[in-house]
Amino acid sequence: MEQIKHMRQDPSRSDRVTPFATHPSVPDRQLSKFFKALSDQTRRNILRLLENHPLSVGEIVDNFQLSQPTISRHLAVLREADLVVDQRRGQHVIYQINSSRLAASMLEFFREFRHSRQELERLIGRTEQTNTTPLSRRPRPTVR
């Protein structure tokens, strides 16, 4: 027990792990936003809807039994995580999934873990070798 107390008090120790919450780097903050955005089922369902084609806020709302302000708050979280991009077209705001950011965030996370990275590379290699349909391209059920 004394040894543990000594480890906590000695700032010169190189084997100390700095807590993530103290001063996260920019990628860590972006990764936190990414996971916050994906932590909610409604936001994941919105991403699934946008995977097929861009939609207006009204079209997104039509797929849920939630109010427009609630959906707008969910879209704001997705936008903050850079998982969707929006574009104004007249009176409508059209949302589109940011596939490259979604993929980059997932790869960024898995690269932090050696075994996960190796497994991911193995799975990607197997998919390319067998010429099977990757999970991301399989048809998804309609969200209602």
N, C-alpha and C positions, 0 to 999 in steps of 0.2 A: 504494500500500500504506500509506503514511504517513497518507493521508487517511482510510482505513478505520479504522486504529488510533485516530485522533483522534475519529472518530464514536463509537466504542465507549466512549471515555473521557469524553466530554462529556455529562453527565447533563442539561444544559439543552436539548439538541436536541429539538425537537418532532417530528421525523420518525423518532425511534427507535421501534421496535416492541418492546413489552414481551412477553417470552416468556409463553406461556399458563400454563406450569407454576409461575410464581412465586406469584401469588395469584389463582387463578381466582375469578370471581364465582360466585354461587349458580347462575345459569343455565348457566355453563360447566361447573360440577361436575355438574349434572343432565344436561347433554348428554353429558359423558364417561361417566356411568353408563349412559345410553341406548345409546351406541355399544358400550360394553363388553358390555352385555346382548345386543345384536344381533350381536356378533362371533362368536358360537358357533352352529353349525348346529342343535344340539339345542335351544337356547333359541328359535331361530326356528321350529323345528318345533312346539315347545310352544305358541307364540303362534298358529300356524296351527290347531292343535287347539282352542284356546280361542276362536278366532274364531267357531266355530259355536255353542258353548254351554258353560256352566260345567261343570267336571269336578272330581272328587275327585283326590287325589294317586294313589290306587290306579288309577283309570281312566286317568290320564296315564301311569303306569308301564306299564300293559298295552299301550300303543302303542309301547313302546321295549324294546330288549333291554339295559336298564340297571337297576341296582339302585335301590331306593326311596331310599336315602340320596343317591345321585348325582342323581336327579331332584329331590330336595328342595333340594340345593345349587343346582341350576339355577334352581329356583323362587325361592330366596332372592335370587339376582342379579336376576331379573326384578322381584321385589317391591321391592328396593332402588332400581331404576330407575323404580319406580312404573308399570311396564307391566302388572302384574297386581295384583289385589286378592284377598284371601282372606277367607273367612268360615267360622267354625266352626259346624257343624250336627251336634250330638251328638258322636259320636266321629270324625267326618270333617271334614276341612278342604277346602272347595270353593274352587277358583280360577276367576277370571274375568278376561278381558282388560280392560284399562283403555283402551278405544278412544280416549277423548278425550285422554289423556296421550300415547298413541302418535302420534296425529295432531298434537298440539301440539308435540311434540318434533321431528317431521319438519319442520313448518312453521318452527319456530324456527331450525333448522339452515339451511334453504334461504333464509330471509330474510336471512341474513348475507351472501349472495352475490348481488349485483345481477342478474347474468345468469341465474342459476338461478331466482331469484324471478320474473323476467320470463317465463322459459320455463314455470315451474310455473303462473303465472297464465294463460298462453296455452293450456296443455294443459287446465287446468280449464275455461276458457271454451269451448274446442273441444268438450269432453265434454258440457257443458251445452247447447251449440248443436245438436249432432248427435244428442243424446238416445241416445247409445250407452251400453253397459254399461261403467262404469269398471273398471279392472283390479282394484280392491279387491273388486268384487262378482262377479267371474268364479269359477266353481267351482274349487276347489283339489283336487289329487289327495290321496287318503288317505295319511297318513304311517304307515309301518310299519317 
